[in-house]
């Protein structure tokens, strides 16, 4: 049982090290290969016609902050 755990741990460490080679060598972070949501033509993650209530509250708070900064 312990051998399986140690072997699995070693494999995970090797995989993480292999993924970090790009950063170690080029100082470039890991990136996705598909281009993200923008490549699908979506402006936001859910692509809902109207934002949810939590999003509306955040937008109102941000608008209030912007207005307070102007004044």
PyMOL Python script that loads the backbone (N, CA, C, O; Angstrom):
from pymol import cmd

cmd.read_pdbstr("""\
ATOM      1  N   UNK A   1       0.825  -1.194   0.000  1.00  0.00           N
ATOM      2  CA  UNK A   1       0.000   0.000   0.000  1.00  0.00           C
ATOM      3  C   UNK A   1       0.870   1.258   0.000  1.00  0.00           C
ATOM      4  O   UNK A   1       0.606   2.201  -0.746  1.00  0.00           O
ATOM      5  N   UNK A   2       1.895   1.268   0.830  1.00  0.00           N
ATOM      6  CA  UNK A   2       2.778   2.437   0.918  1.00  0.00           C
ATOM      7  C   UNK A   2       3.580   2.615  -0.365  1.00  0.00           C
ATOM      8  O   UNK A   2       3.869   3.740  -0.772  1.00  0.00           O
ATOM      9  N   UNK A   3       3.939   1.501  -1.001  1.00  0.00           N
ATOM     10  CA  UNK A   3       4.699   1.564  -2.254  1.00  0.00           C
ATOM     11  C   UNK A   3       3.846   2.230  -3.339  1.00  0.00           C
ATOM     12  O   UNK A   3       4.345   3.051  -4.109  1.00  0.00           O
ATOM     13  N   UNK A   4       2.578   1.876  -3.394  1.00  0.00           N
ATOM     14  CA  UNK A   4       1.667   2.480  -4.378  1.00  0.00           C
ATOM     15  C   UNK A   4       1.545   3.977  -4.134  1.00  0.00           C
ATOM     16  O   UNK A   4       1.575   4.766  -5.078  1.00  0.00           O
ATOM     17  N   UNK A   5       1.409   4.367  -2.884  1.00  0.00           N
ATOM     18  CA  UNK A   5       1.317   5.792  -2.547  1.00  0.00           C
ATOM     19  C   UNK A   5       2.578   6.531  -2.965  1.00  0.00           C
ATOM     20  O   UNK A   5       2.492   7.584  -3.595  1.00  0.00           O
ATOM     21  N   UNK A   6       3.738   6.004  -2.628  1.00  0.00           N
ATOM     22  CA  UNK A   6       5.002   6.664  -2.962  1.00  0.00           C
ATOM     23  C   UNK A   6       5.212   6.731  -4.473  1.00  0.00           C
ATOM     24  O   UNK A   6       5.698   7.738  -4.988  1.00  0.00           O
ATOM     25  N   UNK A   7       4.852   5.670  -5.178  1.00  0.00           N
ATOM     26  CA  UNK A   7       4.977   5.665  -6.633  1.00  0.00           C
ATOM     27  C   UNK A   7       4.055   6.710  -7.260  1.00  0.00           C
ATOM     28  O   UNK A   7       4.462   7.436  -8.167  1.00  0.00           O
ATOM     29  N   UNK A   8       2.829   6.786  -6.785  1.00  0.00           N
ATOM     30  CA  UNK A   8       1.877   7.778  -7.286  1.00  0.00           C
ATOM     31  C   UNK A   8       2.359   9.192  -6.980  1.00  0.00           C
ATOM     32  O   UNK A   8       2.275  10.075  -7.834  1.00  0.00           O
ATOM     33  N   UNK A   9       2.852   9.405  -5.791  1.00  0.00           N
ATOM     34  CA  UNK A   9       3.381  10.713  -5.412  1.00  0.00           C
ATOM     35  C   UNK A   9       4.545  11.111  -6.308  1.00  0.00           C
ATOM     36  O   UNK A   9       4.631  12.258  -6.746  1.00  0.00           O
ATOM     37  N   UNK A  10       5.435  10.172  -6.581  1.00  0.00           N
ATOM     38  CA  UNK A  10       6.592  10.443  -7.443  1.00  0.00           C
ATOM     39  C   UNK A  10       6.142  10.796  -8.859  1.00  0.00           C
ATOM     40  O   UNK A  10       6.702  11.700  -9.479  1.00  0.00           O
ATOM     41  N   UNK A  11       5.149  10.101  -9.365  1.00  0.00           N
ATOM     42  CA  UNK A  11       4.635  10.405 -10.710  1.00  0.00           C
ATOM     43  C   UNK A  11       4.051  11.812 -10.736  1.00  0.00           C
ATOM     44  O   UNK A  11       4.300  12.561 -11.681  1.00  0.00           O
ATOM     45  N   UNK A  12       3.290  12.181  -9.730  1.00  0.00           N
ATOM     46  CA  UNK A  12       2.714  13.527  -9.676  1.00  0.00           C
ATOM     47  C   UNK A  12       3.813  14.593  -9.614  1.00  0.00           C
ATOM     48  O   UNK A  12       3.721  15.616 -10.293  1.00  0.00           O
ATOM     49  N   UNK A  13       4.823  14.364  -8.823  1.00  0.00           N
ATOM     50  CA  UNK A  13       5.934  15.319  -8.724  1.00  0.00           C
ATOM     51  C   UNK A  13       6.625  15.464 -10.069  1.00  0.00           C
ATOM     52  O   UNK A  13       6.953  16.579 -10.475  1.00  0.00           O
ATOM     53  N   UNK A  14       6.851  14.363 -10.764  1.00  0.00           N
ATOM     54  CA  UNK A  14       7.489  14.418 -12.081  1.00  0.00           C
ATOM     55  C   UNK A  14       6.621  15.163 -13.092  1.00  0.00           C
ATOM     56  O   UNK A  14       7.137  15.945 -13.891  1.00  0.00           O
ATOM     57  N   UNK A  15       5.330  14.935 -13.067  1.00  0.00           N
ATOM     58  CA  UNK A  15       4.428  15.627 -13.994  1.00  0.00           C
ATOM     59  C   UNK A  15       4.415  17.122 -13.705  1.00  0.00           C
ATOM     60  O   UNK A  15       4.475  17.929 -14.633  1.00  0.00           O
ATOM     61  N   UNK A  16       4.340  17.496 -12.451  1.00  0.00           N
ATOM     62  CA  UNK A  16       4.339  18.919 -12.092  1.00  0.00           C
ATOM     63  C   UNK A  16       5.662  19.564 -12.499  1.00  0.00           C
ATOM     64  O   UNK A  16       5.670  20.685 -13.006  1.00  0.00           O
ATOM     65  N   UNK A  17       6.757  18.885 -12.290  1.00  0.00           N
ATOM     66  CA  UNK A  17       8.056  19.418 -12.706  1.00  0.00           C
ATOM     67  C   UNK A  17       8.120  19.566 -14.218  1.00  0.00           C
ATOM     68  O   UNK A  17       8.627  20.568 -14.722  1.00  0.00           O
ATOM     69  N   UNK A  18       7.612  18.581 -14.946  1.00  0.00           N
ATOM     70  CA  UNK A  18       7.623  18.648 -16.407  1.00  0.00           C
ATOM     71  C   UNK A  18       6.782  19.824 -16.910  1.00  0.00           C
ATOM     72  O   UNK A  18       7.172  20.504 -17.859  1.00  0.00           O
ATOM     73  N   UNK A  19       5.631  20.064 -16.276  1.00  0.00           N
ATOM     74  CA  UNK A  19       4.788  21.190 -16.686  1.00  0.00           C
ATOM     75  C   UNK A  19       5.439  22.522 -16.351  1.00  0.00           C
ATOM     76  O   UNK A  19       5.190  23.521 -17.026  1.00  0.00           O
ATOM     77  N   UNK A  20       6.259  22.547 -15.332  1.00  0.00           N
ATOM     78  CA  UNK A  20       6.885  23.802 -14.929  1.00  0.00           C
ATOM     79  C   UNK A  20       8.158  24.118 -15.711  1.00  0.00           C
ATOM     80  O   UNK A  20       8.734  25.192 -15.539  1.00  0.00           O
ATOM     81  N   UNK A  21       8.599  23.210 -16.558  1.00  0.00           N
ATOM     82  CA  UNK A  21       9.821  23.452 -17.324  1.00  0.00           C
ATOM     83  C   UNK A  21       9.718  24.706 -18.197  1.00  0.00           C
ATOM     84  O   UNK A  21      10.692  25.444 -18.344  1.00  0.00           O
ATOM     85  N   UNK A  22       8.549  24.940 -18.768  1.00  0.00           N
ATOM     86  CA  UNK A  22       8.361  26.141 -19.581  1.00  0.00           C
ATOM     87  C   UNK A  22       8.627  27.402 -18.778  1.00  0.00           C
ATOM     88  O   UNK A  22       9.254  28.339 -19.275  1.00  0.00           O
ATOM     89  N   UNK A  23       8.164  27.429 -17.566  1.00  0.00           N
ATOM     90  CA  UNK A  23       8.393  28.605 -16.718  1.00  0.00           C
ATOM     91  C   UNK A  23       9.842  28.654 -16.243  1.00  0.00           C
ATOM     92  O   UNK A  23      10.444  29.726 -16.190  1.00  0.00           O
ATOM     93  N   UNK A  24      10.400  27.496 -15.898  1.00  0.00           N
ATOM     94  CA  UNK A  24      11.776  27.465 -15.421  1.00  0.00           C
ATOM     95  C   UNK A  24      12.762  27.913 -16.497  1.00  0.00           C
ATOM     96  O   UNK A  24      13.751  28.580 -16.192  1.00  0.00           O
ATOM     97  N   UNK A  25      12.503  27.556 -17.737  1.00  0.00           N
ATOM     98  CA  UNK A  25      13.427  27.865 -18.822  1.00  0.00           C
ATOM     99  C   UNK A  25      13.123  29.220 -19.468  1.00  0.00           C
ATOM    100  O   UNK A  25      14.022  30.042 -19.645  1.00  0.00           O
ATOM    101  N   UNK A  26      11.854  29.449 -19.817  1.00  0.00           N
ATOM    102  CA  UNK A  26      11.487  30.649 -20.571  1.00  0.00           C
ATOM    103  C   UNK A  26      10.778  31.705 -19.735  1.00  0.00           C
ATOM    104  O   UNK A  26      10.489  32.788 -20.246  1.00  0.00           O
ATOM    105  N   UNK A  27      10.491  31.431 -18.483  1.00  0.00           N
ATOM    106  CA  UNK A  27       9.705  32.320 -17.626  1.00  0.00           C
ATOM    107  C   UNK A  27       8.341  32.619 -18.258  1.00  0.00           C
ATOM    108  O   UNK A  27       7.810  33.724 -18.142  1.00  0.00           O
ATOM    109  N   UNK A  28       7.799  31.617 -18.921  1.00  0.00           N
ATOM    110  CA  UNK A  28       6.500  31.752 -19.576  1.00  0.00           C
ATOM    111  C   UNK A  28       5.521  30.799 -18.904  1.00  0.00           C
ATOM    112  O   UNK A  28       5.822  29.618 -18.726  1.00  0.00           O
ATOM    113  N   UNK A  29       4.355  31.305 -18.531  1.00  0.00           N
ATOM    114  CA  UNK A  29       3.393  30.475 -17.809  1.00  0.00           C
ATOM    115  C   UNK A  29       2.683  29.502 -18.748  1.00  0.00           C
ATOM    116  O   UNK A  29       2.693  29.667 -19.968  1.00  0.00           O
ATOM    117  N   UNK A  30       2.072  28.493 -18.151  1.00  0.00           N
ATOM    118  CA  UNK A  30       1.331  27.485 -18.902  1.00  0.00           C
ATOM    119  C   UNK A  30       0.083  28.142 -19.479  1.00  0.00           C
ATOM    120  O   UNK A  30      -0.601  28.891 -18.781  1.00  0.00           O
ATOM    121  N   UNK A  31      -0.221  27.867 -20.756  1.00  0.00           N
ATOM    122  CA  UNK A  31      -1.370  28.451 -21.430  1.00  0.00           C
ATOM    123  C   UNK A  31      -2.207  27.359 -22.059  1.00  0.00           C
ATOM    124  O   UNK A  31      -1.718  26.268 -22.353  1.00  0.00           O
ATOM    125  N   UNK A  32      -3.466  27.666 -22.260  1.00  0.00           N
ATOM    126  CA  UNK A  32      -4.348  26.738 -22.948  1.00  0.00           C
ATOM    127  C   UNK A  32      -4.053  26.728 -24.435  1.00  0.00           C
ATOM    128  O   UNK A  32      -3.429  27.653 -24.954  1.00  0.00           O
ATOM    129  N   UNK A  33      -4.489  25.708 -25.109  1.00  0.00           N
ATOM    130  CA  UNK A  33      -4.187  25.582 -26.531  1.00  0.00           C
ATOM    131  C   UNK A  33      -5.336  26.026 -27.424  1.00  0.00           C
ATOM    132  O   UNK A  33      -5.139  26.199 -28.626  1.00  0.00           O
ATOM    133  N   UNK A  34      -6.526  26.215 -26.873  1.00  0.00           N
ATOM    134  CA  UNK A  34      -7.679  26.492 -27.735  1.00  0.00           C
ATOM    135  C   UNK A  34      -7.974  27.978 -27.885  1.00  0.00           C
ATOM    136  O   UNK A  34      -8.787  28.335 -28.738  1.00  0.00           O
ATOM    137  N   UNK A  35      -7.373  28.848 -27.121  1.00  0.00           N
ATOM    138  CA  UNK A  35      -7.624  30.272 -27.252  1.00  0.00           C
ATOM    139  C   UNK A  35      -8.695  30.788 -26.308  1.00  0.00           C
ATOM    140  O   UNK A  35      -8.973  31.987 -26.296  1.00  0.00           O
ATOM    141  N   UNK A  36      -9.288  29.937 -25.537  1.00  0.00           N
ATOM    142  CA  UNK A  36     -10.261  30.368 -24.540  1.00  0.00           C
ATOM    143  C   UNK A  36     -11.651  30.614 -25.097  1.00  0.00           C
ATOM    144  O   UNK A  36     -11.961  30.244 -26.229  1.00  0.00           O
ATOM    145  N   UNK A  37     -12.475  31.239 -24.288  1.00  0.00           N
ATOM    146  CA  UNK A  37     -13.877  31.473 -24.639  1.00  0.00           C
ATOM    147  C   UNK A  37     -14.012  32.458 -25.785  1.00  0.00           C
ATOM    148  O   UNK A  37     -14.960  32.362 -26.565  1.00  0.00           O
ATOM    149  N   UNK A  38     -13.098  33.394 -25.908  1.00  0.00           N
ATOM    150  CA  UNK A  38     -13.184  34.392 -26.977  1.00  0.00           C
ATOM    151  C   UNK A  38     -13.152  33.737 -28.354  1.00  0.00           C
ATOM    152  O   UNK A  38     -13.759  34.254 -29.292  1.00  0.00           O
ATOM    153  N   UNK A  39     -12.463  32.623 -28.493  1.00  0.00           N
ATOM    154  CA  UNK A  39     -12.396  31.953 -29.785  1.00  0.00           C
ATOM    155  C   UNK A  39     -13.729  31.311 -30.166  1.00  0.00           C
ATOM    156  O   UNK A  39     -13.948  30.994 -31.335  1.00  0.00           O
ATOM    157  N   UNK A  40     -14.613  31.119 -29.203  1.00  0.00           N
ATOM    158  CA  UNK A  40     -15.930  30.554 -29.473  1.00  0.00           C
ATOM    159  C   UNK A  40     -16.960  31.620 -29.813  1.00  0.00           C
ATOM    160  O   UNK A  40     -18.095  31.297 -30.164  1.00  0.00           O
ATOM    161  N   UNK A  41     -16.574  32.882 -29.713  1.00  0.00           N
ATOM    162  CA  UNK A  41     -17.495  33.975 -30.010  1.00  0.00           C
ATOM    163  C   UNK A  41     -18.345  34.382 -28.823  1.00  0.00           C
ATOM    164  O   UNK A  41     -19.311  35.127 -28.988  1.00  0.00           O
ATOM    165  N   UNK A  42     -18.009  33.908 -27.620  1.00  0.00           N
ATOM    166  CA  UNK A  42     -18.771  34.255 -26.427  1.00  0.00           C
ATOM    167  C   UNK A  42     -18.074  35.403 -25.711  1.00  0.00           C
ATOM    168  O   UNK A  42     -16.850  35.412 -25.581  1.00  0.00           O
ATOM    169  N   UNK A  43     -18.855  36.365 -25.250  1.00  0.00           N
ATOM    170  CA  UNK A  43     -18.284  37.501 -24.540  1.00  0.00           C
ATOM    171  C   UNK A  43     -18.086  37.204 -23.065  1.00  0.00           C
ATOM    172  O   UNK A  43     -17.228  37.806 -22.419  1.00  0.00           O
ATOM    173  N   UNK A  44     -18.869  36.287 -22.530  1.00  0.00           N
ATOM    174  CA  UNK A  44     -18.756  35.931 -21.120  1.00  0.00           C
ATOM    175  C   UNK A  44     -18.983  34.433 -20.978  1.00  0.00           C
ATOM    176  O   UNK A  44     -19.392  33.773 -21.933  1.00  0.00           O
ATOM    177  N   UNK A  45     -18.725  33.905 -19.816  1.00  0.00           N
ATOM    178  CA  UNK A  45     -18.746  32.463 -19.618  1.00  0.00           C
ATOM    179  C   UNK A  45     -20.120  31.859 -19.869  1.00  0.00           C
ATOM    180  O   UNK A  45     -20.224  30.840 -20.552  1.00  0.00           O
ATOM    181  N   UNK A  46     -21.167  32.458 -19.338  1.00  0.00           N
ATOM    182  CA  UNK A  46     -22.488  31.837 -19.443  1.00  0.00           C
ATOM    183  C   UNK A  46     -23.227  32.238 -20.714  1.00  0.00           C
ATOM    184  O   UNK A  46     -24.123  31.511 -21.145  1.00  0.00           O
ATOM    185  N   UNK A  47     -22.885  33.365 -21.328  1.00  0.00           N
ATOM    186  CA  UNK A  47     -23.531  33.883 -22.533  1.00  0.00           C
ATOM    187  C   UNK A  47     -25.041  34.047 -22.331  1.00  0.00           C
ATOM    188  O   UNK A  47     -25.827  33.794 -23.245  1.00  0.00           O
ATOM    189  N   UNK A  48     -25.435  34.471 -21.135  1.00  0.00           N
ATOM    190  CA  UNK A  48     -26.831  34.711 -20.810  1.00  0.00           C
ATOM    191  C   UNK A  48     -27.268  36.055 -21.397  1.00  0.00           C
ATOM    192  O   UNK A  48     -26.452  36.971 -21.494  1.00  0.00           O
ATOM    193  N   UNK A  49     -28.538  36.191 -21.790  1.00  0.00           N
ATOM    194  CA  UNK A  49     -28.988  37.471 -22.321  1.00  0.00           C
ATOM    195  C   UNK A  49     -29.010  38.571 -21.256  1.00  0.00           C
ATOM    196  O   UNK A  49     -28.848  39.750 -21.572  1.00  0.00           O
ATOM    197  N   UNK A  50     -29.210  38.184 -20.004  1.00  0.00           N
ATOM    198  CA  UNK A  50     -29.244  39.152 -18.911  1.00  0.00           C
ATOM    199  C   UNK A  50     -28.407  38.630 -17.751  1.00  0.00           C
ATOM    200  O   UNK A  50     -28.491  37.448 -17.419  1.00  0.00           O
ATOM    201  N   UNK A  51     -27.600  39.490 -17.125  1.00  0.00           N
ATOM    202  CA  UNK A  51     -26.771  39.030 -16.009  1.00  0.00           C
ATOM    203  C   UNK A  51     -27.613  38.604 -14.802  1.00  0.00           C
ATOM    204  O   UNK A  51     -28.735  39.076 -14.619  1.00  0.00           O
ATOM    205  N   UNK A  52     -27.063  37.718 -13.993  1.00  0.00           N
ATOM    206  CA  UNK A  52     -27.761  37.264 -12.787  1.00  0.00           C
ATOM    207  C   UNK A  52     -27.772  38.379 -11.738  1.00  0.00           C
ATOM    208  O   UNK A  52     -27.117  39.407 -11.907  1.00  0.00           O
ATOM    209  N   UNK A  53     -28.517  38.164 -10.663  1.00  0.00           N
ATOM    210  CA  UNK A  53     -28.666  39.197  -9.627  1.00  0.00           C
ATOM    211  C   UNK A  53     -27.333  39.547  -8.972  1.00  0.00           C
ATOM    212  O   UNK A  53     -27.047  40.718  -8.721  1.00  0.00           O
ATOM    213  N   UNK A  54     -26.523  38.533  -8.697  1.00  0.00           N
ATOM    214  CA  UNK A  54     -25.220  38.796  -8.072  1.00  0.00           C
ATOM    215  C   UNK A  54     -24.356  39.653  -8.988  1.00  0.00           C
ATOM    216  O   UNK A  54     -23.672  40.564  -8.521  1.00  0.00           O
ATOM    217  N   UNK A  55     -24.382  39.371 -10.279  1.00  0.00           N
ATOM    218  CA  UNK A  55     -23.595  40.157 -11.238  1.00  0.00           C
ATOM    219  C   UNK A  55     -24.124  41.586 -11.310  1.00  0.00           C
ATOM    220  O   UNK A  55     -23.341  42.532 -11.396  1.00  0.00           O
ATOM    221  N   UNK A  56     -25.450  41.750 -11.275  1.00  0.00           N
ATOM    222  CA  UNK A  56     -26.038  43.093 -11.298  1.00  0.00           C
ATOM    223  C   UNK A  56     -25.589  43.899 -10.083  1.00  0.00           C
ATOM    224  O   UNK A  56     -25.289  45.087 -10.200  1.00  0.00           O
ATOM    225  N   UNK A  57     -25.543  43.251  -8.908  1.00  0.00           N
ATOM    226  CA  UNK A  57     -25.094  43.938  -7.696  1.00  0.00           C
ATOM    227  C   UNK A  57     -23.641  44.368  -7.814  1.00  0.00           C
ATOM    228  O   UNK A  57     -23.284  45.486  -7.445  1.00  0.00           O
ATOM    229  N   UNK A  58     -22.800  43.471  -8.334  1.00  0.00           N
ATOM    230  CA  UNK A  58     -21.383  43.824  -8.521  1.00  0.00           C
ATOM    231  C   UNK A  58     -21.227  44.968  -9.498  1.00  0.00           C
ATOM    232  O   UNK A  58     -20.414  45.866  -9.277  1.00  0.00           O
ATOM    233  N   UNK A  59     -21.995  44.948 -10.575  1.00  0.00           N
ATOM    234  CA  UNK A  59     -21.923  46.020 -11.569  1.00  0.00           C
ATOM    235  C   UNK A  59     -22.380  47.345 -10.961  1.00  0.00           C
ATOM    236  O   UNK A  59     -21.800  48.391 -11.250  1.00  0.00           O
ATOM    237  N   UNK A  60     -23.421  47.307 -10.117  1.00  0.00           N
ATOM    238  CA  UNK A  60     -23.914  48.522  -9.468  1.00  0.00           C
ATOM    239  C   UNK A  60     -22.866  49.065  -8.493  1.00  0.00           C
ATOM    240  O   UNK A  60     -22.635  50.273  -8.435  1.00  0.00           O
ATOM    241  N   UNK A  61     -22.232  48.168  -7.729  1.00  0.00           N
ATOM    242  CA  UNK A  61     -21.181  48.623  -6.805  1.00  0.00           C
ATOM    243  C   UNK A  61     -20.008  49.245  -7.564  1.00  0.00           C
ATOM    244  O   UNK A  61     -19.467  50.269  -7.145  1.00  0.00           O
ATOM    245  N   UNK A  62     -19.619  48.630  -8.674  1.00  0.00           N
ATOM    246  CA  UNK A  62     -18.508  49.169  -9.466  1.00  0.00           C
ATOM    247  C   UNK A  62     -18.882  50.521 -10.068  1.00  0.00           C
ATOM    248  O   UNK A  62     -18.054  51.431 -10.110  1.00  0.00           O
ATOM    249  N   UNK A  63     -20.107  50.655 -10.528  1.00  0.00           N
ATOM    250  CA  UNK A  63     -20.558  51.941 -11.068  1.00  0.00           C
ATOM    251  C   UNK A  63     -20.564  53.006  -9.972  1.00  0.00           C
ATOM    252  O   UNK A  63     -20.196  54.155 -10.217  1.00  0.00           O
ATOM    253  N   UNK A  64     -20.982  52.623  -8.762  1.00  0.00           N
ATOM    254  CA  UNK A  64     -20.983  53.547  -7.637  1.00  0.00           C
ATOM    255  C   UNK A  64     -19.553  53.976  -7.296  1.00  0.00           C
ATOM    256  O   UNK A  64     -19.310  55.154  -7.034  1.00  0.00           O
ATOM    257  N   UNK A  65     -18.620  53.048  -7.297  1.00  0.00           N
ATOM    258  CA  UNK A  65     -17.218  53.370  -7.023  1.00  0.00           C
ATOM    259  C   UNK A  65     -16.661  54.326  -8.075  1.00  0.00           C
ATOM    260  O   UNK A  65     -15.952  55.279  -7.754  1.00  0.00           O
ATOM    261  N   UNK A  66     -16.995  54.056  -9.330  1.00  0.00           N
ATOM    262  CA  UNK A  66     -16.521  54.928 -10.408  1.00  0.00           C
ATOM    263  C   UNK A  66     -17.101  56.323 -10.246  1.00  0.00           C
ATOM    264  O   UNK A  66     -16.398  57.312 -10.450  1.00  0.00           O
ATOM    265  N   UNK A  67     -18.360  56.415  -9.886  1.00  0.00           N
ATOM    266  CA  UNK A  67     -19.010  57.704  -9.703  1.00  0.00           C
ATOM    267  C   UNK A  67     -18.397  58.450  -8.508  1.00  0.00           C
ATOM    268  O   UNK A  67     -18.213  59.666  -8.563  1.00  0.00           O
ATOM    269  N   UNK A  68     -18.084  57.725  -7.436  1.00  0.00           N
ATOM    270  CA  UNK A  68     -17.480  58.352  -6.272  1.00  0.00           C
ATOM    271  C   UNK A  68     -16.059  58.844  -6.579  1.00  0.00           C
ATOM    272  O   UNK A  68     -15.621  59.856  -6.033  1.00  0.00           O
ATOM    273  N   UNK A  69     -15.355  58.142  -7.436  1.00  0.00           N
ATOM    274  CA  UNK A  69     -14.018  58.561  -7.818  1.00  0.00           C
ATOM    275  C   UNK A  69     -14.047  59.864  -8.614  1.00  0.00           C
ATOM    276  O   UNK A  69     -13.162  60.709  -8.474  1.00  0.00           O
ATOM    277  N   UNK A  70     -15.060  60.014  -9.439  1.00  0.00           N
ATOM    278  CA  UNK A  70     -15.196  61.213 -10.269  1.00  0.00           C
ATOM    279  C   UNK A  70     -15.494  62.421  -9.399  1.00  0.00           C
ATOM    280  O   UNK A  70     -14.975  63.511  -9.637  1.00  0.00           O
ATOM    281  N   UNK A  71     -16.338  62.224  -8.384  1.00  0.00           N
ATOM    282  CA  UNK A  71     -16.725  63.339  -7.502  1.00  0.00           C
ATOM    283  C   UNK A  71     -15.596  63.626  -6.585  1.00  0.00           C
ATOM    284  O   UNK A  71     -15.692  64.527  -5.751  1.00  0.00           O
TER     285      UNK A  71
END
""", "prot")
cmd.dss("prot")
cmd.show_as("cartoon", "prot")
cmd.util.cbc("prot")
cmd.orient("prot")
